[in-house]
Amino acid sequence: MDTAQLQQVRRFNRTVTGRIGVLSDDYLGSGRALGEARLLFEIGRDGANVRDLRARLSLDSGYLSRLLRSLEKQGLATSQRATDDARMRRVTLTPKGRKEWSVLDRHSQELAVSLLAPLGERQRERLLAAMAEVERLLRASSVTIEAADPGTADARLCIEAYFRELQERFETGFDPARSISASPAELVPPAGLFLLARLDGQPVGCAALKVEGGRVGEIKRMWVALSARGLGIAQRLLDALEEHAIGIGLKVLRLDTNRSLSEARALYARNGYVEIAPYNDNPYADHWYEKRGLRRRK
């Protein structure tokens, strides 16, 4: 990133914050600053778990607690233990809070109109298309990828979703017991690596590396949730696996895949993986790939 790119980001931030009025302590005429108003709106008519609010708004626990206490003191919200999980607290709006939510919703709609109304039809289309692209890219930049224990609840959630998708997409269905093994014990250092991708605190993807003999590694469990596709997560997972493989001295990476997984095959092909003869007897594999000469990405 050069100085001009960083300056463009900063100009954009100043323009947006000024245009939508977030610098005032009377956001959308609510009589409160943006943080409190946004929290009220995110709680919504149906309420929300504190953990979800924290992830959705990217707030630390202390600041979120202070905002919630303020709303409670004003008689706008109440919190209690969630009925389905006593470890979590759920926040709901009071009748007074729901009334203010409706006012906030109406004023938010009016702000949207004020942004679009002065523009001609083609300008509106350009602005909306640009907004959609910026939103997509900002979501992509919010994704985190970290090494994780494949036995955790979030990891199991991703692996089980991956298995369900294979069951739906493979012509013969999918039984993990018939496939090549990739047990949790095989996917933790030094035997391997398991990566978990999260968006707004929620698991949305995974990938794994299984280390074999002869400085060879096998890519396993590459999956991204349908709701998070198009954000470049699979590419980032693959990049991270390759970086780890290089770091531990692997010389070759390989994998097998089914003919129905056209997106995966395209991903590997554009990253320098070439099709090879079968190296295992996986009954679900139609294509086998390999990449040699691993190099760190610039």
N, C-alpha and C positions, 0 to 999 in steps of 0.2 A: 504494500500500500504506500502510495506517495502522498506528499503534502496536499496536492490538489484534490485527491480523492477524499482525504479527511476533512478538508475545508468544505467540500460539497455536502458531506454528511452534516456538518455543523450548521451550514446555511439552511439546509432542508429542515433540520430540527427547529431552528429559530422561526422559520416561516410558519411551520405547522403549529407550533405552540402558541404563536401570536394570533394566528388566524382563527383557531378554535377556542381561544379564550381560557387556556388552562393556567395563565399567570395570575388570574384574579382569585381572590378568596370568596368570590360569589359566582362559582361556576354554574352556568346555565340558569342563573337567577335562583339558585338553591340556597343561598346564604351560607355556603360552606365551600371549602377548597376542593379541588378535583379529587384528591385521595378519598375523602369521606364520601363525596357524591358518587364516585365510581364504585366504592364498596357497597353502598346502599343499592345501587343499580344491579351489581353482580349477585347480591343475595337474592334479589328477584322475588317474584310472587310465590315461588315454590320453596324458597329457602335453599341453603347450601351448607355443606360440611366445611368446617374451618380449614381443614387440610387442602381441600379443593380450591378454596378462595386464595390461600397462600400461594399455591402453585400457579393459578390462573393469573394472579396479579403480580407475581414475582415479588412478594413482600416478605420481609423477615418476620419471625414470630412476634418479636417485641413490638414492632410498629403496628402490625395487624391487630394485636391485642389492644393497643391504645385506641385505634380507630373504632374497634368493636365496643369498647367501654364507653366511648363518646356517644355512639349511636344508642346504646342501651340507656345512658343517662338522659338522653333526649326523648326516650320513650318510643324510639323508632324500631328497635330490634330486641330480640331476646335470644338467649342461647341455652342449650341443655344437652345432656348426653344423647347421642344418636340411638334410636331404638334398636337398630340392627347391629350396632358395634359400640359397646360401652367405652371403648378407648377413644372414640372420636366425639367431638362436639358439633352440633348442628345449630345453625343460626337461622331464625325466621323473622320476618317483618311483622310488626304489630299492625293493627288497623291504621294507626297514624302513619306508620312507615309505608304501608301499601298505598296510602293516599299520596304521600310525597313521591313514591316511586312513579306513580302515574303522571304527576306533574313533571318530573324529571324526564320521563319517556317522551312526553309531548314537546318539551323544550329541546330535547335532543333531535327530534324529528324536524323541528323548526330550524335548528342549526344546519342540518343536512340540506334543507331547502335553500337556505341562504348561501350555501357554498355553490349550489348548482344553478340557481335561478339566474344570476347575472351572465351566465355563459350561453353561447349559442349551442345548437344541437351537436355539432361536430366537436366543439370544445368539451362539452359534457361527456361525450363518448370517450374522448382521449383521457380526460381526468379520471373517469371511472375505470378505464382499462389500466391506467397507471397505478391507481389505488390498489386494484386487484393484484398487480404484479408486485408492488411494494409490500403488500400484506403477505403474499406468498413467500417472498424473500426474507422478510423479517421473521416469519415463522421458521423458515429454514435455519436462520442464524440463531434461533432459540433452542435448537436441538442439541442435546449433550450426548456424548458417546463415552462410556467408561467401561473398564473391565468390571465384571460382576461374577458372583458365585452362581453357577447355573442351577443351584438348588434352591435359590430364593423364590419367593412368591411371584415377583415381577418376571423373573426369568422363566419360570414354569408357565406363566400366563402367555408369554410370547411363543414358547416352544409348542404349547398345546394349540394355540391359534395357527401356528405354522403347520402342524399335523392336520388340523381340520381343513385348511386350505388345500393341502396335498390330497386329502381324501376326496374333496369336491372336484379337483381339477384333473387328477389322474384317471385315465380311462378304466383302470382296474381297481381304483380305490387305493388306499394306503394303510399299511400296517407297519408301524415303526419296528416291531419285533422281527420283521422279515428283511429290514434294511440293514445297511452296514452300521455297526455300532458307533454311537457318539454319546456315551453315558456321561453324567456329570463329572465323574472321576477322570475321564479322558479329556475334559475341557477346562482344566485348571492347571496353572503352572506347577511343575515344568512340563507336564504332559500335554498341555494345550492352553487355550485362551477362550474365554467367552465374553463377548461385548454386548452391552445393552444400550439402546438408544432411547432417550426420553424427550418428550415434548410437553411443556407445562407440567413437569413432574410425573407424567404418565408414561409407561413403557410403550413404545411404538415400533420397536424393531430389535433385531438381534442378529448376531453372526458369530461363528466359532471357528477355531483353528485346532486341528488335531495333529499333533506332532508324531511323525513316524520315524523309522530308522533311516540312515543315509542322508540326513539333512533334508528330508522331504516333509512337507506339511500338507494336510488336506483341509479344504474349506468345507464347513458344515453349517447347517442351521441358518442360512441366510434368508431373512424374512423381514418385511416392512408392512406395517398395518395399512390396510386400504386407505384409511382416513389420512395417512401421512405420506402417501406416495406422491411423487412429483416434487419433493423437497430435496432431492439429492442425498437421501439418507443411505441408500444402498451403496452409492459410490463412496461416501465417507466411511462406512463400515468396512468396505473392501480395502480402502486406503489404509485404515488403521490396522487391519489384519496383516497387510503386506509390510507395514512399518515394523510391527512386532516380529514378523518372520525374519526380516533382515536383521533386527536387533539381536535375535538369538542364533543367528548364523545359518538359517535355512537357505538352501540354494534353489529349491524347486517347490512350487505350490501346484496342487492339482485338485480336481473336483469332478464329480459326476452330476448329471442333471437329467431331468425328464424332458421329452420333446414338447410337452404342453407348456413348459415354463419359458416361453419365448423371451420375456423381459430379462430373465436371468442370463440366458444365452447371449443376448445382445450386450448386456453389461460386461460379461467376461470377454467377449470378442473385442470390444472397443478398448479394453484394458490390456490387450496383448496376450490373452490366453488362446492357445491354439488347440484344435481338436486332435486327439490322439487315439490310439487303439485302447480298448477296454483294459483297465488295470485291476478291476475287481469283478465280482459276480453279483453286484447289486441288481435285484430283479426289477427295480423301478428305473434304472438308468438306461437312457438311449444315447447319451452323448457323454464323452469324457474329455476333459480339458487339462492343459498344463501350461505353466509359465515358468520359464527359466531366466537366469540373468537378472534377478531382482535388484532394483536400484531405488534408493531413497528419492522421493518426489521433491522437486524444488519448491 
